[in-house]
């Protein structure tokens, strides 16, 4: 398959991520699936690094996901090994043994315990992992580690992604400046339930493992869990955060410590940026879509309605066709199974109110809406007229490109 | 929009439906939306006809759906008025008044009570219904009623359908032969929760309204509720059944009467045929897909897993690409939220076992599966290894045709 062109929704410029004391990276062409690009990414963190994360709720989760879930219990993270091109999912006992071998070899090469190694795999499901290529690469990778290899790392984990997804923030803790960097991959099979495909966040802040876990779980709910490309939840969804603790403030042990207020805000912001980048690189995407639902019974109900709209093939194909077919939004509200008052429903597209009190507004002029639909960033607002629950969800349109990419992924 | 070509999955021959004593039809070009075809269908039933039906669970249901729900309480059905091209959905108070006017005028023209009139509308959402065109047509239609106009009736209710969907069965009650005829429309926005777009069943059997209601509700669960084209539930889903009672057996008042055993089997069979015809005319469909799930905790769980597979855009695009990408079936089982044992999962495509005990079968030969995927009727079988729950669901593939049709439906 020829590489698809870069998404028209890709950012015009990618930020340069500053080094974070205590983390180094290397990307390597291990030949796992791709021939002419890096497909193995290794991050090595200094001793004392705490780790937290959230993983897919899929009942057919991959062997690496189950290993991460077990290793998160220690709260300590020293090595991250990620390969692209093979998901090591539904590979039976051999798949589990391959993850164990990777952890053991990485522990020997980089000098830590196997339980401090986190492994992720992304790519085709059901194909045995050529694990020797990973094991043989680890000593080579050790000689290539660098503190500034963020972009190489972000590129090495891509599959159908058309651009690397990176973000950075600076936050203040106790008067001290700390850095938060993150990168992720994801384009199709995106409807995260706990996290999305693969996303990694690093900081030099000094945080207990419990604080890292609480911060990342809360942030995931506001970011990756508000994202859908195609309603299909991956077997490999993984979001991990590592805090090296090399910033010189005293370690903070509770996520709700007031000194973390700015850090938490910046972390949430970074996670939202990464999640939106996934929607902007949705398979075949030509429009980025924000769905804002208000007036629901509660926030969870608002989110279910927002996802019902964002996942509707009829809404998504209408957006691809630049057609403000708001009747399909009415349909998607109706099928969500959440309380909504049809006779109070308000729908606005691009800020223009189209319906009010259960019917089109008098003398509705479609002109500004038609103009909005021709743009790249589409905003759909729905008030369901029941209560004060609200939610925002991000997605993209459904185009011929999605069919092209997914009719022939394996071949 | 140019009319799309007839679905490649359309039946090669359509059956001729015999007359049913007590029912007459007319189709009429009322000019509601379409210029050169019938878009109004009226069925008139003799006095004594009982009625039952199931309607969408959508919370943004149309005005005609709400009227049908109210009129079903009487259990008596004399007139059915169906228009295509305008859904009379989300049309506010005017939409409700338009349905009431239609019932009142039809009652006057055909000599019955307004509560014995059933109205359905299908087409664009949110556009006021040009109700005068319907009211003015009713006296004209009265002069055109015929007992053999089944095909004209089935054609008049089509929207994006590429062929009329009709079916017939003969059943025996108490030694007497009775007829069951049905027709329906539906192609997109198909994920019935109680019924599908519009489907109507007629019989000359003598059945109490309670028996009709119980028979059609049970039959809907085995047929239309096992159907999805695109996971989008319509605001207009309606399945109605009318029993004229002109067959000369004594009226049967309970659906579980042993004398109805053959009738019930034939009715279920007819409903399944109609439901499958909708999948065979799914927007853009090139493959008919049957998903059979076994080994679930219970039947409801099996159905949720089957629908998760049948609604997955990644499974559906792979089928369109003739790619037996069974890893996506694993994914869809995992995201369904129902109990499944990943390590006992069995997947077969076209009868060929691909996975067993949570991994591909040894020496899996893809050759017969590749051949099956090139055909038009695809069978996916999944055993999730937990219990004895089972379900079968029908759908179609997701192709460029779906995007073409739905990017420009309103224009």
Interface residues (C-beta under 8 A of the other chain):
Chain A: X56 X57 X58 X59 X60 X61 X87 X89 X90 X91 X92 X93 X94 X95 X124 X125 X126 X188 X189 X191 X193 X230 X231 X232 X233 X234 X235 X311 X312 X313 X314 X317 X318 X320 X321 X323 X325 X326 X327 X328 X330 X331 X332 X333 X334 X335 X336 X337 X338 X339 X340 X342 X343 X345 X355 X357 X358 X359 X360 X398 X399 X400 X402 X403 X406 X407 X408 X409 X410 X411
Chain B: X56 X57 X58 X59 X60 X61 X87 X89 X90 X91 X92 X93 X94 X95 X124 X125 X126 X188 X189 X191 X193 X230 X231 X232 X233 X234 X235 X311 X312 X313 X314 X317 X318 X320 X321 X323 X325 X326 X327 X328 X330 X331 X332 X333 X334 X335 X336 X337 X338 X339 X340 X342 X343 X345 X355 X357 X358 X359 X360 X398 X399 X400 X402 X403 X406 X407 X408 X409 X410 X411
